[in-house]
Amino acid sequence: MHVVNDIDVATREFKCRNTEECIDDEKRCDGSVDCRDGSDEFNDCKTIIESDQFQCKSGQCISNDDKCNGIPDCDDKSDEIKETCLNMYCPGFTFKCDYGACVDGDAKCNGVKDCLDNSDEEDCAPVITPSPAPTKKPIVTPPITDSGACELPEHPDFGQWSIVGGAEGIPKQKVQVNTALEYGCNIGYKLSTQICGEKKVSAEPLIVNGQTVEKGDYPWVTAIYQYIEREGVIKNVCGGSMLTQKIILTAAHCVTIQNGKLVPKENIIVGVGKYYNKYRDPRDTQSQYSKIDKIIVPTTYKGDYQRYGSDIALLVTTDVLLLSKIVQPVCYLYLPNIYLDEGLTGVITGWGYTLAKDRPSEELREISVPFKPDSECQKELPSDWADKYYTPDKMCAGHYNKSIAVCKGDSGGGLVFKNNKDNRYYVHGIVSIGHGLEGSCNIQVSALYTKVAYHYEWLEKTISQYFSV
């Protein structure tokens, strides 16, 4: 038998260094000790690392797929340390541990240690654990009126709810409208995905020549109001979309001046649950308003100086917006749903001009517009205008020669598309710019929308900082 480098050429076996054992050569440097003296995993493994393997500091080799995943696969745990993982790129649908590992996106505060350093469970609200059956004691609740009172639901399996603000309540008890509940799970369980993108009623698919919508039909629609100092009035200047109970999505040009400088946040107010245009219209009996704690715009946005690229903004509200039948978030950031098919119809809602040279609508209106590929859209638009404003982060939707279009006042509103798999609406675009919107609307051509998917990573990173609600 002729042996070269401790390997039996005839049988392709590896001879252990200090014993008489022979093992299959494939077991050498596979991360598992097979020789009693451990010689199949000695440091000379470093010389035969496969391209799809990661070498631990001990010399052990593991699959690259097992590196920086929150689970130590190296005996010395060197696959789950900051030195190895800190510069690891984590896809948008994952959560990045403090030391750099990538774990499931829903790992944050789910009661389970997913990161080796437990950073996914830091700075979390206390987990609500089961409590004994309620004892009979005085119930302190908000004042209740017979008209429009709500009934508290049953506690969910494996969890409980509590009334925001500290009031006490029991299932089936009557409380006032807009009483907010906070849900928590028992250890080992996590909250299901928040309801989003649910349209209240089915309206005819069809803002210029748009249709008036039913009240509460699109519960994520947000009115962006600005205090106009020179006039001393508060005006509805743009639309927006509610993403969470504290975050509103809109266009950057709605909350900046020409060069991209932010308007004072004190001058901005948002309204949700609205149907009528006017600020604090008494007919909007269930509307809510909030001042703004922070305006966030990409650093690359410079207004017309940069052709309205990165025309996207997030508004962090001062108050938590309470969910109701007419106040609910829209869905967003769903990777399998990023791509749209040509001709797919989306919906835009807003209080924009109802005629090209008219005035803003008093009531919320909607129009349906087909998604168009870039090549088709550029043929419709004036070439010099398209060359300037059709930036890489824009998408196109609209009609050609049908006198149906978004107009002044619709800016910032969400272009939403229904996902046929879950029947929910996802925001894909933000009304950004249209030909002729400076003076009057060119209602015969499509408009350009900021592509939400293009700013996927910026959105996720920014939203995660304010996702406590």
C-alpha positions as CSV (number, residue, x, y, z in Angstrom):
1,M,0.0,0.0,0.0
2,H,1.5,3.4,-1.0
3,V,0.5,6.3,1.2
4,V,1.0,10.0,0.2
5,N,0.5,12.7,2.9
6,D,-1.4,10.3,5.1
7,I,-3.9,9.5,2.4
8,D,-4.3,6.0,1.1
9,V,-4.3,6.5,-2.7
10,A,-6.0,3.2,-3.4
11,T,-9.0,3.7,-1.1
12,R,-8.9,7.4,-0.5
13,E,-8.8,7.1,3.2
14,F,-7.1,9.4,5.7
15,K,-4.8,7.9,8.3
16,C,-5.1,9.5,11.7
17,R,-1.8,10.9,13.0
18,N,-1.4,9.1,16.4
19,T,-3.6,6.1,16.0
20,E,-4.0,3.2,13.7
21,E,-7.4,4.4,12.5
22,C,-8.3,5.2,8.9
23,I,-11.3,7.3,8.0
24,D,-13.0,8.3,4.7
25,D,-11.0,11.2,3.3
26,E,-14.2,13.2,2.9
27,K,-14.5,13.4,6.6
28,R,-11.2,15.2,6.9
29,C,-11.7,18.9,7.7
30,D,-15.5,18.6,7.7
31,G,-15.9,20.3,11.0
32,S,-16.6,17.1,12.9
33,V,-13.9,15.2,14.8
34,D,-13.7,11.6,13.6
35,C,-10.2,10.6,14.6
36,R,-9.8,9.9,18.3
37,D,-6.8,12.2,18.4
38,G,-8.6,14.9,16.5
39,S,-5.9,14.9,13.7
40,D,-8.6,15.0,11.0
41,E,-9.4,18.6,12.1
42,F,-5.9,19.9,12.8
43,N,-4.7,23.3,11.7
44,D,-3.5,22.0,8.3
45,C,-7.1,22.1,7.4
46,K,-6.4,25.7,6.5
47,T,-4.7,24.6,3.3
48,I,-7.8,22.9,1.9
49,I,-10.7,25.2,2.6
50,E,-13.4,25.0,-0.1
51,S,-14.7,28.2,-1.7
52,D,-18.1,27.6,0.0
53,Q,-16.6,27.1,3.4
54,F,-15.7,29.3,6.4
55,Q,-12.7,28.5,8.5
56,C,-13.2,28.9,12.2
57,K,-10.3,30.3,14.3
58,S,-9.7,26.8,15.6
59,G,-9.2,25.5,12.0
60,Q,-12.6,23.8,11.8
61,C,-14.4,24.4,8.6
62,I,-18.1,25.0,8.3
63,S,-20.4,26.0,5.4
64,N,-20.4,29.7,4.6
65,D,-24.2,29.6,4.9
66,D,-23.8,28.8,8.6
67,K,-21.7,31.9,9.3
68,C,-23.3,34.9,11.1
69,N,-26.8,33.4,11.3
70,G,-27.2,33.8,15.1
71,I,-26.3,30.1,15.8
72,P,-22.7,29.2,16.7
73,D,-21.6,26.4,14.4
74,C,-17.8,26.7,15.1
75,D,-16.8,24.9,18.3
76,D,-15.1,28.1,19.4
77,K,-18.1,30.3,18.2
78,S,-15.8,32.3,16.0
79,D,-18.5,32.3,13.3
80,E,-20.7,34.5,15.5
81,I,-18.4,37.3,16.6
82,K,-18.1,40.9,15.7
83,E,-14.8,40.4,13.9
84,T,-16.4,37.9,11.6
85,C,-19.9,39.4,11.1
86,L,-19.7,43.2,11.6
87,N,-19.4,44.0,7.9
88,M,-21.9,41.3,6.9
89,Y,-24.7,42.7,4.6
90,C,-28.1,41.8,5.8
91,P,-31.0,41.8,3.2
92,G,-33.9,44.1,3.9
93,F,-36.2,41.4,5.2
94,T,-33.8,40.4,8.0
95,F,-32.7,41.8,11.3
96,K,-29.1,42.7,11.9
97,C,-27.7,41.8,15.4
98,D,-25.4,44.2,17.2
99,Y,-22.4,42.1,16.3
100,G,-23.5,41.8,12.7
101,A,-25.3,38.5,12.2
102,C,-28.4,38.3,10.1
103,V,-31.5,36.7,11.6
104,D,-35.2,36.6,10.7
105,G,-36.8,40.0,10.2
106,D,-39.4,39.3,12.9
107,A,-36.8,38.4,15.5
108,K,-36.9,41.8,17.2
109,C,-38.7,41.5,20.5
110,N,-40.4,38.2,19.8
111,G,-39.4,36.7,23.2
112,V,-36.9,34.3,21.6
113,K,-33.1,34.7,21.6
114,D,-32.3,34.7,17.9
115,C,-29.0,36.7,18.1
116,L,-26.2,35.0,19.9
117,D,-25.7,38.3,21.9
118,N,-29.4,38.6,22.5
119,S,-29.4,42.0,20.9
120,D,-32.8,41.2,19.3
121,E,-34.4,41.2,22.7
122,E,-32.9,44.4,24.1
123,D,-34.9,47.6,24.6
124,C,-38.1,45.7,24.3
125,A,-41.3,46.4,26.1
126,P,-42.0,43.9,28.9
127,V,-43.6,40.7,27.7
128,I,-47.1,40.3,29.0
129,T,-47.5,37.0,30.8
130,P,-50.8,35.2,31.7
131,S,-52.5,36.6,34.7
132,P,-55.0,35.0,37.0
133,A,-58.7,35.3,36.3
134,P,-59.8,38.9,36.9
135,T,-60.8,39.7,40.5
136,K,-63.8,41.7,41.1
137,K,-62.6,45.3,41.7
138,P,-63.6,48.7,40.6
139,I,-63.1,49.2,36.9
140,V,-61.6,52.5,35.8
141,T,-62.4,53.3,32.2
142,P,-62.8,56.3,30.0
143,P,-66.3,57.8,30.0
144,I,-68.7,55.7,27.9
145,T,-71.5,57.0,25.8
146,D,-74.4,54.9,24.5
147,S,-73.8,56.3,21.0
148,G,-71.0,54.5,19.1
149,A,-69.6,52.7,22.1
150,C,-67.1,49.9,21.5
151,E,-67.0,46.4,23.1
152,L,-63.7,45.1,24.3
153,P,-62.7,41.8,22.6
154,E,-61.7,38.5,24.2
155,H,-58.0,38.1,25.1
156,P,-56.1,36.3,22.3
157,D,-54.8,32.8,22.8
158,F,-51.3,32.9,24.4
159,G,-51.4,36.6,25.1
160,Q,-53.3,39.5,26.6
161,W,-54.3,43.0,25.7
162,S,-54.2,46.1,28.0
163,I,-55.9,49.5,27.6
164,V,-53.4,52.2,26.6
165,G,-53.2,54.8,29.3
166,G,-53.6,52.4,32.2
167,A,-57.3,52.1,32.4
168,E,-58.7,48.6,33.3
169,G,-61.2,46.6,31.4
170,I,-62.5,43.1,30.8
171,P,-63.8,41.4,27.6
172,K,-67.2,42.6,26.4
173,Q,-67.1,45.7,28.5
174,K,-68.3,48.9,26.7
175,V,-65.7,51.6,26.2
176,Q,-65.7,54.9,24.3
177,V,-64.7,55.1,20.6
178,N,-61.0,55.4,19.9
179,T,-60.0,53.5,23.1
180,A,-56.6,52.0,22.2
181,L,-55.5,48.5,23.1
182,E,-51.9,47.2,23.3
183,Y,-51.3,43.5,22.7
184,G,-48.6,41.4,24.1
185,C,-47.7,37.7,23.8
186,N,-46.7,35.0,26.3
187,I,-43.0,34.0,26.3
188,G,-42.2,32.0,23.2
189,Y,-45.0,33.6,21.0
190,K,-45.0,36.7,18.8
191,L,-47.6,39.0,17.4
192,S,-48.9,38.2,14.0
193,T,-48.4,40.7,11.1
194,Q,-50.3,43.9,11.7
195,I,-53.4,44.3,9.6
196,C,-52.7,46.7,6.7
197,G,-54.0,47.7,3.3
198,E,-57.6,46.6,3.8
199,K,-60.1,48.6,1.8
200,K,-63.4,49.1,3.6
201,V,-65.8,48.7,0.6
202,S,-65.5,47.9,-3.0
203,A,-65.7,51.0,-5.1
204,E,-66.0,51.1,-8.9
205,P,-62.5,51.2,-10.3
206,L,-62.2,53.9,-12.4
207,I,-57.7,64.7,-9.0
208,V,-59.1,65.3,-12.4
209,N,-62.3,63.6,-13.4
210,G,-61.9,61.2,-10.5
211,Q,-64.7,59.7,-8.5
212,T,-65.7,60.6,-4.9
213,V,-64.9,57.8,-2.6
214,E,-66.9,56.3,0.3
215,K,-66.0,57.6,3.8
216,G,-63.3,55.4,5.3
217,D,-62.8,53.6,2.0
218,Y,-59.0,54.1,2.0
219,P,-58.2,54.2,5.7
220,W,-54.5,54.9,5.2
221,V,-55.0,58.2,3.3
222,T,-53.4,61.1,5.2
223,A,-53.9,64.9,4.7
224,I,-50.7,66.9,5.1
225,Y,-51.4,70.4,6.3
226,Q,-49.1,73.3,6.4
227,Y,-49.3,76.6,8.3
228,I,-48.8,79.3,5.6
229,E,-47.3,82.2,7.6
230,R,-47.9,84.9,5.1
231,E,-51.6,84.1,4.9
232,G,-52.0,83.1,8.5
233,V,-54.0,79.9,7.5
234,I,-53.6,76.1,7.6
235,K,-53.9,74.6,4.2
236,N,-54.1,71.0,2.9
237,V,-51.0,71.0,0.7
238,C,-50.3,67.3,0.0
239,G,-51.4,63.7,0.6
240,G,-49.7,60.9,2.4
241,S,-50.0,57.3,3.4
242,M,-50.1,55.9,7.0
243,L,-47.4,53.2,7.4
244,T,-47.5,52.8,11.1
245,Q,-49.3,54.5,14.0
246,K,-46.4,57.1,14.1
247,I,-45.1,57.2,10.5
248,I,-46.6,58.9,7.4
249,L,-45.1,58.4,3.9
250,T,-45.2,61.4,1.6
251,A,-43.2,63.2,-1.1
252,A,-40.1,65.2,-0.1
253,H,-41.2,68.2,-2.1
254,C,-44.3,68.5,0.2
255,V,-42.2,69.3,3.2
256,T,-39.2,71.2,1.7
257,I,-38.5,74.4,-0.1
258,Q,-37.1,74.5,-3.7
259,N,-33.5,73.5,-2.8
260,G,-34.5,70.6,-0.5
261,K,-34.3,72.5,2.8
262,L,-36.9,71.3,5.3
263,V,-39.8,73.5,6.2
264,P,-40.1,74.0,10.0
265,K,-41.7,70.9,11.5
266,E,-43.8,73.1,13.7
267,N,-45.7,74.2,10.5
268,I,-46.7,70.7,9.5
269,I,-49.8,68.8,10.9
270,V,-51.2,65.5,9.6
271,G,-54.8,64.4,9.6
272,V,-56.1,60.8,9.3
273,G,-59.6,59.4,9.2
274,K,-60.5,62.3,7.0
275,Y,-63.0,62.7,4.1
276,Y,-63.3,66.4,3.8
277,N,-60.4,68.7,2.7
278,K,-60.7,71.4,5.3
279,Y,-58.5,71.3,8.5
280,R,-60.7,70.1,11.4
281,D,-63.8,70.0,9.3
282,P,-66.6,69.3,11.9
283,R,-68.1,66.7,9.5
284,D,-65.0,64.5,10.0
285,T,-66.3,63.3,13.3
286,Q,-63.7,60.5,13.8
287,S,-60.6,62.2,12.3
288,Q,-57.3,62.6,14.3
289,Y,-54.6,65.2,14.0
290,S,-51.0,65.2,15.1
291,K,-48.1,67.6,15.0
292,I,-44.8,66.3,13.7
293,D,-41.8,65.2,15.8
294,K,-39.4,64.7,12.9
295,I,-39.3,65.2,9.1
296,I,-36.9,62.7,7.4
297,V,-35.8,63.2,3.8
298,P,-32.9,61.4,2.0
299,T,-29.7,63.5,2.0
300,T,-29.7,63.1,-1.8
301,Y,-32.9,65.1,-2.3
302,K,-32.3,68.6,-3.5
303,G,-35.5,69.5,-5.2
304,D,-35.4,70.7,-8.8
305,Y,-31.7,71.1,-8.5
306,Q,-31.4,67.3,-8.7
307,R,-34.5,66.8,-10.9
308,Y,-36.7,65.7,-8.0
309,G,-34.7,62.5,-7.5
310,S,-35.3,60.8,-4.1
311,D,-38.6,62.6,-3.8
312,I,-39.7,60.7,-0.7
313,A,-40.1,61.6,3.0
314,L,-41.2,60.1,6.3
315,L,-43.1,62.1,8.9
316,V,-42.8,60.9,12.5
317,T,-45.9,62.0,14.4
318,T,-45.9,63.5,17.9
319,D,-48.9,61.5,18.9
320,V,-49.7,57.8,18.4
321,L,-52.5,57.6,15.8
322,L,-55.3,55.3,17.1
323,L,-56.5,52.6,14.8
324,S,-60.1,52.3,13.9
325,K,-62.3,51.3,11.0
326,I,-61.3,54.5,9.1
327,V,-57.7,54.8,10.4
328,Q,-55.4,51.9,9.4
329,P,-52.0,51.6,7.7
330,V,-51.3,50.6,4.1
331,C,-49.0,47.6,3.4
332,Y,-45.5,48.2,2.2
333,L,-42.1,46.6,1.8
334,Y,-43.2,43.2,0.7
335,L,-40.3,41.8,-1.5
336,P,-42.2,39.2,-3.5
337,N,-44.7,42.0,-4.5
338,I,-42.1,44.6,-5.6
339,Y,-42.5,44.0,-9.4
340,L,-45.6,45.1,-11.3
341,D,-47.0,43.7,-14.5
342,E,-47.7,46.0,-17.4
343,G,-51.2,47.3,-17.4
344,L,-51.9,46.4,-13.7
345,T,-54.3,49.0,-12.4
346,G,-53.4,51.1,-9.3
347,V,-55.4,53.6,-7.3
348,I,-54.6,57.2,-6.2
349,T,-56.6,59.2,-3.7
350,G,-56.4,62.8,-2.9
351,W,-58.0,66.3,-2.6
352,G,-56.2,67.7,-5.6
353,Y,-57.7,69.9,-8.3
354,T,-60.8,68.4,-9.9
355,L,-60.3,70.3,-13.2
356,A,-57.0,71.4,-14.8
357,K,-57.4,75.1,-13.8
358,D,-60.0,74.7,-11.1
359,R,-59.6,74.4,-7.3
360,P,-58.9,71.6,-4.8
361,S,-61.6,69.0,-4.2
362,E,-63.7,69.5,-1.0
363,E,-64.1,65.7,-0.7
364,L,-61.6,62.8,-1.1
365,R,-61.5,61.5,-4.6
366,E,-59.9,58.5,-6.4
367,I,-58.8,57.6,-9.8
368,S,-57.5,54.3,-11.2
369,V,-54.4,54.4,-13.4
370,P,-52.6,51.6,-15.3
371,F,-48.9,50.9,-14.6
372,K,-46.8,51.6,-17.7
373,P,-43.2,50.4,-18.5
374,D,-40.6,53.1,-18.9
375,S,-40.4,52.7,-22.7
376,E,-44.1,53.3,-23.3
377,C,-44.3,56.2,-20.9
378,Q,-41.3,58.1,-22.4
379,K,-43.0,58.0,-25.8
380,E,-46.0,59.9,-24.3
381,L,-44.2,62.5,-22.4
382,P,-42.4,65.5,-24.0
383,S,-38.9,64.3,-24.6
384,D,-37.0,67.3,-23.1
385,W,-39.2,67.1,-19.9
386,A,-38.8,63.3,-19.6
387,D,-35.0,63.5,-20.2
388,K,-34.8,65.8,-17.2
389,Y,-37.2,64.3,-14.7
390,Y,-37.4,60.6,-15.5
391,T,-34.8,59.7,-12.9
392,P,-33.9,56.1,-12.0
393,D,-36.1,56.1,-8.9
394,K,-39.3,57.0,-10.8
395,M,-42.1,54.9,-12.1
396,C,-44.9,55.8,-14.5
397,A,-48.6,55.3,-14.4
398,G,-51.6,57.0,-16.0
399,H,-53.8,57.4,-19.1
400,Y,-53.0,58.9,-22.5
401,N,-55.5,61.3,-24.0
402,K,-58.3,60.4,-21.6
403,S,-58.5,63.6,-19.5
404,I,-57.9,61.6,-16.3
405,A,-54.9,62.5,-14.2
406,V,-53.4,63.5,-10.9
407,C,-53.2,67.2,-10.4
408,K,-51.9,70.0,-8.1
409,G,-52.7,69.0,-4.5
410,D,-52.4,65.3,-5.1
411,S,-48.6,65.3,-4.5
412,G,-47.4,62.9,-1.8
413,G,-50.4,60.6,-2.1
414,G,-49.8,56.9,-2.4
415,L,-50.2,54.9,-5.6
416,V,-51.5,51.6,-4.3
417,F,-52.0,48.2,-6.0
418,K,-54.0,45.3,-4.8
419,N,-52.2,42.1,-4.2
420,N,-54.5,39.3,-5.5
421,K,-52.9,36.7,-3.2
422,D,-53.9,38.4,0.1
423,N,-56.4,41.0,-1.3
424,R,-54.5,43.8,0.4
425,Y,-53.3,47.1,-1.0
426,Y,-49.6,47.9,-1.1
427,V,-48.1,51.3,-1.7
428,H,-45.7,51.2,-4.7
429,G,-45.5,54.8,-5.7
430,I,-45.7,58.4,-4.3
431,V,-47.2,61.1,-6.5
432,S,-44.1,63.2,-7.4
433,I,-44.2,65.2,-10.6
434,G,-46.3,65.6,-13.7
435,H,-45.9,67.6,-16.9
436,G,-47.4,71.0,-16.5
437,L,-48.2,70.8,-12.8
438,E,-46.6,74.2,-12.2
439,G,-49.4,76.1,-13.7
440,S,-52.1,73.8,-14.8
441,C,-52.2,70.0,-15.2
442,N,-51.5,68.2,-18.4
443,I,-54.3,65.8,-18.0
444,Q,-53.6,63.9,-21.2
445,V,-50.4,62.2,-20.2
446,S,-49.1,60.0,-17.4
447,A,-47.4,61.3,-14.3
448,L,-44.2,60.2,-12.5
449,Y,-44.2,58.6,-9.1
450,T,-41.3,57.9,-6.7
451,K,-40.7,54.2,-6.7
452,V,-41.1,52.9,-3.2
453,A,-39.1,49.7,-4.0
454,Y,-36.1,51.8,-5.1
455,H,-35.8,53.2,-1.6
456,Y,-36.5,49.9,0.1
457,E,-33.3,49.9,2.3
458,W,-33.6,53.5,3.2
459,L,-37.2,53.1,4.3
460,E,-36.6,50.0,6.3
461,K,-33.6,51.4,8.1
462,T,-35.4,54.6,8.9
463,I,-38.7,53.0,9.9
464,S,-36.9,50.5,12.2
465,Q,-35.8,53.4,14.4
466,Y,-39.4,54.5,15.1
467,F,-41.1,51.1,15.0
468,S,-41.9,50.9,18.7
469,V,-45.5,51.6,17.6
